[in-house]
Amino acid sequence: MIEIADVSKAYGRTPVLRHCSAAVARGEVVVVCGPSGSGKSTLIKCVNGLVPFDSGSIRVNGVSVGDKGTDLPAVRARIGMVFQNFELYPHMTALQNVSLAQIHVLKRRRAEADARSEQLLRRVGLADKLASRPDQLSGGQQQRVSIARALAMDPQAMLFDEPTSALDPEMVNEVLEVMQALALDGMTMMVVTHEMGFAQRVADRVLFMDDGAILEDTPKAAFFAEPATERARQFLAKVLSH
């Protein structure tokens, strides 16, 4: 489904990704974790072409993301992306935010798009917020609108870039519960997160990154029971003690 092969990326002379390779099978949930600045967000943004990489290859459903001839908007339309800062249009209601790309990218009629948006907002627990603008919603509610918006494009996979890092602690669980339900429904997911409880409940595999490299790519149970590297042991000791 997602194949990352020997991908490297630098900003100027500063390497951000070093020879990263990993694969995500259809229906698999892979959590990407590691200390700040380890390259996690850059890696996930390379998967749908938001960040160009310098060498290596990334294929999503057989389509090469880095090829010059690839239709990146078409690739992105099939890979949902949820950011840490919601990225909602402030002047639009929740319903309008979720319908917009369906109308302009998928060419759905407004009535059809709105019906799909209402269904998805109900699914993420926001049936009573269809007419609310982002400034009338809590952070957790805004992030759930973002998830509904990504799902409205009928994605083959979902990418989450620290989706709870901008939220107050009490709002984190409401977003994680929606993500957990998606995983149970069989959605292919790559999730950059520090929420190790979520990783323990939901992940199939864990990628642990440090200094731009993937140091561990291992089944969840093995990662939490017996990390292979000293760096991962230090990281887990720190995050699990909080």
C-alpha positions as CSV (number, residue, x, y, z in Angstrom):
1,M,0.0,0.0,0.0
2,I,2.7,2.5,1.1
3,E,6.3,1.6,0.2
4,I,9.2,3.9,1.4
5,A,12.6,2.8,0.0
6,D,15.9,4.4,1.0
7,V,14.5,7.9,1.2
8,S,16.8,10.8,2.2
9,K,16.1,14.5,2.5
10,A,18.2,17.5,3.5
11,Y,17.4,21.2,4.1
12,G,20.6,22.8,2.8
13,R,23.4,20.9,4.5
14,T,21.2,19.6,7.3
15,P,20.0,16.0,6.8
16,V,16.4,15.5,8.0
17,L,15.9,12.0,6.6
18,R,18.6,9.4,6.3
19,H,18.0,6.3,4.1
20,C,14.5,5.6,5.5
21,S,12.8,2.4,4.4
22,A,9.4,1.1,5.6
23,A,6.2,-0.4,4.2
24,V,2.6,-0.2,5.4
25,A,0.3,-2.9,4.3
26,R,-3.4,-2.4,3.5
27,G,-5.4,-2.2,6.7
28,E,-2.3,-1.8,8.9
29,V,-1.9,0.9,11.5
30,V,1.8,2.1,11.9
31,V,2.7,4.6,14.6
32,V,5.8,6.7,13.9
33,C,7.4,8.0,17.2
34,G,10.6,9.4,18.4
35,P,12.0,12.6,20.0
36,S,11.3,16.1,18.5
37,G,13.3,16.8,15.5
38,S,13.8,13.2,14.5
39,G,12.2,13.6,11.1
40,K,8.8,12.0,11.8
41,S,6.7,14.8,10.3
42,T,9.0,15.2,7.3
43,L,8.7,11.5,6.6
44,I,4.9,11.5,6.6
45,K,4.7,14.6,4.5
46,C,7.0,13.0,1.9
47,V,4.4,10.1,1.6
48,N,1.8,12.4,-0.1
49,G,4.3,14.7,-1.8
50,L,3.8,17.7,0.5
51,V,7.6,17.7,1.0
52,P,9.8,16.7,-1.9
53,F,12.6,14.2,-1.0
54,D,16.1,14.1,-2.5
55,S,16.7,10.4,-3.1
56,G,15.0,7.1,-2.8
57,S,11.4,6.3,-3.8
58,I,7.9,6.3,-2.3
59,R,5.0,4.4,-3.9
60,V,1.4,4.6,-2.8
61,N,-0.8,1.9,-4.2
62,G,1.8,1.4,-7.0
63,V,2.0,5.1,-7.9
64,S,5.5,6.7,-7.5
65,V,5.1,9.9,-5.5
66,G,8.4,11.4,-6.5
67,D,8.1,10.9,-10.3
68,K,7.9,14.2,-12.2
69,G,4.9,12.9,-14.2
70,T,2.8,11.9,-11.2
71,D,-0.4,13.8,-10.7
72,L,0.2,14.8,-7.0
73,P,-3.3,16.3,-6.4
74,A,-4.8,13.0,-7.5
75,V,-2.5,11.1,-5.1
76,R,-3.3,13.5,-2.3
77,A,-7.0,13.1,-3.0
78,R,-6.7,9.4,-2.1
79,I,-4.5,9.8,1.0
80,G,-6.2,11.7,3.8
81,M,-4.0,14.0,5.8
82,V,-4.7,15.4,9.3
83,F,-2.4,18.1,10.6
84,Q,-1.8,19.2,14.2
85,N,-3.3,22.7,13.5
86,F,-6.7,21.7,12.0
87,E,-6.3,23.9,8.9
88,L,-10.0,24.7,8.7
89,Y,-11.5,27.6,6.8
90,P,-12.5,30.1,9.6
91,H,-15.4,31.6,7.6
92,M,-17.0,28.3,6.8
93,T,-19.3,26.0,8.9
94,A,-18.2,22.5,9.8
95,L,-20.5,21.2,7.1
96,Q,-19.0,23.6,4.4
97,N,-15.4,22.7,5.4
98,V,-16.1,19.0,4.9
99,S,-18.0,19.5,1.6
100,L,-15.6,21.9,-0.1
101,A,-13.0,19.5,-1.5
102,Q,-15.7,17.0,-2.4
103,I,-17.3,19.6,-4.7
104,H,-14.2,21.0,-6.2
105,V,-11.9,17.9,-6.4
106,L,-14.3,15.0,-6.6
107,K,-16.9,17.0,-8.6
108,R,-19.8,15.9,-6.4
109,R,-23.0,17.9,-6.5
110,R,-23.5,20.1,-3.4
111,A,-26.5,18.1,-2.1
112,E,-24.5,14.8,-2.4
113,A,-21.4,16.3,-0.8
114,D,-23.5,17.8,2.1
115,A,-25.2,14.5,2.7
116,R,-21.8,12.7,2.9
117,S,-20.5,15.5,5.1
118,E,-23.4,15.2,7.5
119,Q,-22.9,11.4,7.7
120,L,-19.2,11.8,8.5
121,L,-19.7,14.6,11.1
122,R,-22.3,12.3,12.7
123,R,-19.7,9.5,12.7
124,V,-17.1,11.6,14.5
125,G,-19.7,12.7,17.1
126,L,-20.5,16.2,15.7
127,A,-24.1,15.8,14.4
128,D,-25.1,18.9,16.4
129,K,-22.3,21.1,15.1
130,L,-23.0,21.2,11.3
131,A,-23.6,24.9,11.3
132,S,-20.8,25.9,13.7
133,R,-17.8,27.8,12.5
134,P,-14.3,26.8,13.8
135,D,-14.2,29.6,16.3
136,Q,-17.4,28.2,17.9
137,L,-15.8,24.7,18.3
138,S,-13.3,23.4,20.8
139,G,-9.9,22.2,19.6
140,G,-11.0,18.6,19.8
141,Q,-14.1,19.3,17.8
142,Q,-12.1,21.2,15.2
143,Q,-9.7,18.2,14.8
144,R,-12.7,15.9,14.4
145,V,-14.0,18.1,11.6
146,S,-10.6,17.8,10.0
147,I,-10.8,14.0,10.2
148,A,-14.3,14.0,8.7
149,R,-13.0,16.3,5.9
150,A,-10.2,13.9,5.1
151,L,-12.6,10.9,5.2
152,A,-14.9,12.7,2.8
153,M,-12.4,12.2,0.0
154,D,-12.8,8.4,0.3
155,P,-9.1,7.9,1.0
156,Q,-7.3,4.6,0.6
157,A,-5.0,5.6,3.6
158,M,-4.9,8.2,6.3
159,L,-1.8,10.1,7.5
160,F,-1.9,11.8,10.9
161,D,0.8,14.4,11.8
162,E,0.7,14.7,15.6
163,P,-3.1,15.2,15.5
164,T,-3.4,15.8,19.3
165,S,-0.3,17.9,20.0
166,A,-2.2,21.2,19.8
167,L,-5.0,20.0,22.1
168,D,-5.7,20.5,25.8
169,P,-5.3,17.2,27.6
170,E,-9.0,16.6,28.2
171,M,-9.7,16.9,24.4
172,V,-7.0,14.4,23.4
173,N,-9.1,11.3,24.1
174,E,-12.1,12.4,22.0
175,V,-9.8,12.6,18.9
176,L,-8.0,9.3,19.7
177,E,-11.3,7.5,20.1
178,V,-12.3,8.6,16.5
179,M,-8.9,7.4,15.2
180,Q,-9.3,4.1,17.1
181,A,-12.7,3.5,15.5
182,L,-11.1,4.2,12.1
183,A,-8.5,1.6,12.8
184,L,-11.1,-1.0,13.8
185,D,-12.9,-0.3,10.5
186,G,-9.7,-1.4,8.7
187,M,-8.4,2.0,7.6
188,T,-4.7,2.0,6.5
189,M,-3.0,4.6,8.8
190,M,0.4,6.1,9.5
191,V,0.3,8.1,12.7
192,V,3.0,10.4,14.0
193,T,2.2,10.8,17.7
194,H,3.7,10.9,21.2
195,E,0.5,9.2,22.6
196,M,2.0,5.9,23.5
197,G,-1.2,4.6,25.1
198,F,-2.8,5.0,21.7
199,A,0.1,3.2,20.1
200,Q,-0.2,0.3,22.6
201,R,-4.0,0.0,21.9
202,V,-4.1,0.5,18.2
203,A,-0.8,0.1,16.4
204,D,0.2,-3.0,14.5
205,R,3.8,-1.8,14.2
206,V,5.9,1.0,15.5
207,L,8.6,2.9,13.6
208,F,11.0,4.6,16.0
209,M,13.0,7.5,14.5
210,D,16.0,9.5,15.8
211,D,18.2,11.9,14.0
212,G,16.4,11.3,10.6
213,A,16.8,7.6,10.6
214,I,14.4,4.7,11.3
215,L,16.1,2.9,14.2
216,E,13.4,0.3,14.8
217,D,10.5,-1.1,12.7
218,T,8.9,-3.7,14.9
219,P,5.6,-5.2,15.9
220,K,4.0,-3.2,18.7
221,A,4.3,-5.8,21.4
222,A,8.0,-6.3,20.8
223,F,8.7,-2.5,20.8
224,F,7.0,-1.9,24.2
225,A,8.3,-5.1,25.8
226,E,11.9,-5.1,24.5
227,P,13.1,-2.2,22.4
228,A,16.1,-3.2,20.4
229,T,18.1,0.0,20.8
230,E,19.2,2.0,23.8
231,R,17.8,5.2,22.2
232,A,14.3,3.7,22.1
233,R,14.6,2.5,25.7
234,Q,15.5,6.0,26.8
235,F,12.6,7.5,24.8
236,L,10.0,5.0,26.2
237,A,11.3,5.5,29.8
238,K,10.8,9.2,29.4
239,V,7.3,9.2,27.7
240,L,5.8,6.4,29.7
241,S,6.8,8.0,33.0
242,H,4.6,11.1,32.2
